[in-house]
Amino acid sequence: NPRPLKPKDNILFVETLFLGKKNTFMLTMLLDTGAFMTTIPKEVAIVLGCKPAQSRKRMSIITASGNRSVALVTIPKIQCFGYELTNVEVACLDLTSQSVAVGLLGLNVLDKFKLTLNFPHKRLKVSRG
């Protein structure tokens, strides 16, 4: 079932619902095939009931401003492309104010799907991988 594709300046956004232990939060995520890990702002992780400051799992991420060590937390459920994923690990990363998005939908989520982009017809076809 192809979805309308609304690229803005060749950037693709995906509405993603994060369902945490305490709350839910909808974010407009940047579809980023160059990002290994999905990222959300630290404050969103906290609202969802995660505790990034207490997380023992960390990873180093290369950003435009250099290497950063960020906390990894597990989100109980996320919904994107009309599908639900459970126990999704995300990196808590606050993107810069110049960023076009608040979070990145990275390969640890994208690799669960088969994505077919049709730019001339502005369509994105998504199915489970």
PyMOL commands that set and color helices and strands:
alter all, ss='L'
color gray80, all
select helices_A, chain A and resi 42-47+52-54+107-110
alter helices_A, ss='H'
color red, helices_A
select strands_A, chain A and resi 3-4+13-19+24-31+39-40+58-63+66-80+83-92+103-105+113-118+123-128
alter strands_A, ss='S'
color yellow, strands_A
deselect
rebuild
show_as cartoon
